[in-house]
Amino acid sequence: MKKKLLSTILCAAMAVTMLAGCSSKANDAAKEETTQEETTQETTKDVSVNDDAATKETVSTDEKITVGVSLLNNAHVFYNNIEAALVEKAKELNVELIIQDAAGDANKQLGQVQDFITQDVDAIILCPTNSAGSKSMVELADAAGIPVFTMDVASDGEVVTHVSTDNYKGGQLAAEYMANKVLKDKAGDVAVITYSEIEGCVDREKGFTDWMSENAPDVNVVDIQNYSGDQGKAAEVMQNMLLKNENLAAVFCVGDPAAVGAMSSIDAVGKDVKVIGFDGNPEGIEAILSGGNWVADIAQDPASIGSQTLEAVRTYLSGGDVEKLIPISPTVIDATNAK
């Protein structure tokens, strides 16, 4: 095992650099066009782990291991469900978990990673607060010989495995549903409320717009605005969209918090604008069952994300091969299957 003294020195030496890196948003990630072909290629490719991470000594499949976990924000039910799945799977795999909540704060997450290194954990699982800022955290752990795995939000750093919803596919599902089941004659003006700081949400937006341009030429995506993960801002964005676009028929929200905000503005003015969300959270399902303007939701599977990530950690530390990208398929929820 690594020496804790070395870990402490590494943390101190790199702290200033880390703070600078983590303060940046993941706008760079939003500029990277992830094509469906690239995603498909990644899912079938075995890991060629980076040399530094590969120096981590292997353990037997039944030996207890310790894994540090930093979740993006436990105020979100999605991450509560991921945590529950991790805890349950840890019992099965003989894993001790040290779980921390970054509360959406990149600097707080950096401190958690530094603590994990000092605690000499066997691996680190990150749900990054943003893609670009987490690169420095991954490099810090890698320098200490600790492999990093990411869930939900990808990192710009080189990790062993990333496990997340197939977000591009989810965006396509939203577009297909909207065009075929919401819009009359597969035509009309629609909008997107996106989250440009998070790479996965950008992939959802891109999947949506790509599908529309390729399959529904009479659907016009007239407005795309960013809500930055703030439900209140989503309400303001929706108000602005309604004022700018008199004939708006529907809006795709890349996260359920955005959909909640959008619905509040739509209901306030009594407009008939349909909403499709993304997450599969309880508030979305309840809204769909109520028969209002929120007509569908693209559901993620946080339980599978959590359990498959921990399985990948155990496999890797035991000397096995893991895939570089493990996509989890989303599904469509509407009034026919919501419960």
JOFENCOR-V812993 format. One record per residue. N is the residue number from 0. PSI is psi in radians with two decimals (NA if undefined). Layout:
{{N | PSI} {N | PSI}}
This chain:
{{0 | 2.77} {1 | 2.75} {2 | 2.35} {3 | -0.51} {4 | -0.76} {5 | -0.73} {6 | -0.74} {7 | -0.74} {8 | -0.75} {9 | -0.77} {10 | -0.79} {11 | -0.71} {12 | -0.54} {13 | -0.03} {14 | -0.77} {15 | -0.76} {16 | -0.70} {17 | -0.78} {18 | -0.68} {19 | -0.75} {20 | -0.67} {21 | -0.30} {22 | -0.25} {23 | 2.66} {24 | 3.01} {25 | 0.67} {26 | -0.52} {27 | -0.64} {28 | -0.58} {29 | -0.36} {30 | -0.23} {31 | 2.00} {32 | 1.90} {33 | 1.86} {34 | 2.76} {35 | -0.60} {36 | -0.71} {37 | -0.70} {38 | -0.74} {39 | -0.72} {40 | -0.70} {41 | -0.62} {42 | -0.38} {43 | 0.05} {44 | 2.31} {45 | 2.69} {46 | 2.36} {47 | 1.56} {48 | 2.62} {49 | 2.69} {50 | -0.69} {51 | -0.80} {52 | -0.52} {53 | -0.25} {54 | -0.15} {55 | 2.19} {56 | 2.52} {57 | 2.80} {58 | 2.84} {59 | 2.78} {60 | -0.32} {61 | 0.00} {62 | 2.41} {63 | 2.38} {64 | 2.76} {65 | 2.26} {66 | 2.20} {67 | 2.35} {68 | 2.20} {69 | 1.94} {70 | 2.60} {71 | -0.89} {72 | 1.94} {73 | 0.04} {74 | -0.22} {75 | 2.22} {76 | -0.50} {77 | -0.76} {78 | -0.46} {79 | -0.73} {80 | -0.63} {81 | -0.80} {82 | -0.76} {83 | -0.69} {84 | -0.68} {85 | -0.81} {86 | -0.75} {87 | -0.78} {88 | -0.55} {89 | -0.62} {90 | -0.70} {91 | -0.63} {92 | 0.11} {93 | 0.96} {94 | 2.29} {95 | 2.18} {96 | 2.42} {97 | 1.76} {98 | 2.24} {99 | 2.65} {100 | 2.07} {101 | -0.26} {102 | 0.60} {103 | 0.17} {104 | 2.00} {105 | -0.69} {106 | -0.65} {107 | -0.70} {108 | -0.66} {109 | -0.81} {110 | -0.64} {111 | -0.72} {112 | -0.74} {113 | -0.70} {114 | -0.72} {115 | -0.70} {116 | -0.79} {117 | -0.61} {118 | -0.06} {119 | 0.79} {120 | 2.83} {121 | -0.46} {122 | 2.81} {123 | 2.34} {124 | 2.20} {125 | 2.38} {126 | 1.59} {127 | 2.52} {128 | -0.49} {129 | 2.78} {130 | -0.80} {131 | -0.80} {132 | -0.49} {133 | -0.23} {134 | -0.74} {135 | -0.62} {136 | -0.73} {137 | -0.73} {138 | -0.64} {139 | -0.81} {140 | -0.70} {141 | -0.69} {142 | -0.46} {143 | 0.03} {144 | 0.39} {145 | 2.10} {146 | 2.54} {147 | 2.40} {148 | 2.46} {149 | 2.63} {150 | 2.51} {151 | -1.16} {152 | 2.21} {153 | 2.70} {154 | 2.60} {155 | -0.21} {156 | 2.90} {157 | 1.84} {158 | 2.93} {159 | -0.87} {160 | 2.50} {161 | 2.21} {162 | 2.14} {163 | 2.93} {164 | 2.52} {165 | 1.50} {166 | -0.64} {167 | -0.79} {168 | -0.67} {169 | -0.71} {170 | -0.67} {171 | -0.74} {172 | -0.70} {173 | -0.75} {174 | -0.76} {175 | -0.76} {176 | -0.79} {177 | -0.80} {178 | -0.73} {179 | -0.46} {180 | -0.17} {181 | -0.81} {182 | 2.45} {183 | 2.26} {184 | 0.48} {185 | 0.74} {186 | 2.71} {187 | 3.04} {188 | 2.27} {189 | 2.91} {190 | 2.92} {191 | 2.28} {192 | 1.97} {193 | -3.14} {194 | 1.46} {195 | -0.26} {196 | -0.26} {197 | 2.09} {198 | -0.75} {199 | -0.64} {200 | -0.59} {201 | -0.67} {202 | -0.65} {203 | -0.81} {204 | -0.80} {205 | -0.72} {206 | -0.69} {207 | -0.93} {208 | -0.65} {209 | -0.78} {210 | -0.76} {211 | -0.78} {212 | -0.53} {213 | -0.47} {214 | -0.23} {215 | 1.27} {216 | -0.34} {217 | 0.04} {218 | 2.19} {219 | 2.03} {220 | 1.68} {221 | -0.24} {222 | 2.34} {223 | 2.08} {224 | 2.67} {225 | 2.37} {226 | -0.07} {227 | 0.51} {228 | 0.18} {229 | 1.98} {230 | -0.69} {231 | -0.69} {232 | -0.61} {233 | -0.67} {234 | -0.73} {235 | -0.74} {236 | -0.76} {237 | -0.71} {238 | -0.79} {239 | -0.73} {240 | -0.72} {241 | -0.64} {242 | -0.67} {243 | -0.47} {244 | 1.57} {245 | -0.54} {246 | 0.35} {247 | 2.24} {248 | -0.53} {249 | 2.77} {250 | 2.39} {251 | 2.17} {252 | 2.21} {253 | -0.05} {254 | 2.63} {255 | -0.60} {256 | -0.64} {257 | -0.68} {258 | -0.67} {259 | -0.81} {260 | -0.76} {261 | -0.74} {262 | -0.66} {263 | -0.68} {264 | -0.68} {265 | -0.80} {266 | -0.58} {267 | -0.55} {268 | -0.02} {269 | 0.49} {270 | 2.64} {271 | 1.30} {272 | 2.09} {273 | 2.61} {274 | 2.37} {275 | 2.16} {276 | -3.01} {277 | 2.02} {278 | -0.79} {279 | 0.50} {280 | 2.78} {281 | -0.69} {282 | -0.57} {283 | -0.78} {284 | -0.74} {285 | -0.71} {286 | -0.71} {287 | -0.77} {288 | -0.42} {289 | -0.27} {290 | 0.34} {291 | -2.66} {292 | -0.31} {293 | 1.78} {294 | -0.35} {295 | 2.83} {296 | 2.47} {297 | 1.99} {298 | 2.29} {299 | 3.02} {300 | 1.36} {301 | -0.53} {302 | -0.76} {303 | -0.64} {304 | -0.83} {305 | -0.84} {306 | -0.70} {307 | -0.52} {308 | -0.80} {309 | -0.60} {310 | -0.69} {311 | -0.68} {312 | -0.87} {313 | -0.77} {314 | -0.80} {315 | -0.80} {316 | -0.33} {317 | 0.12} {318 | 0.10} {319 | 2.95} {320 | 2.47} {321 | 2.69} {322 | 2.62} {323 | -0.65} {324 | 2.23} {325 | 1.74} {326 | 2.45} {327 | 2.15} {328 | 2.33} {329 | 2.92} {330 | 2.82} {331 | 2.29} {332 | 2.26} {333 | -2.89} {334 | -0.32} {335 | -0.38} {336 | 0.04} {337 | 2.43} {338 | NA}}
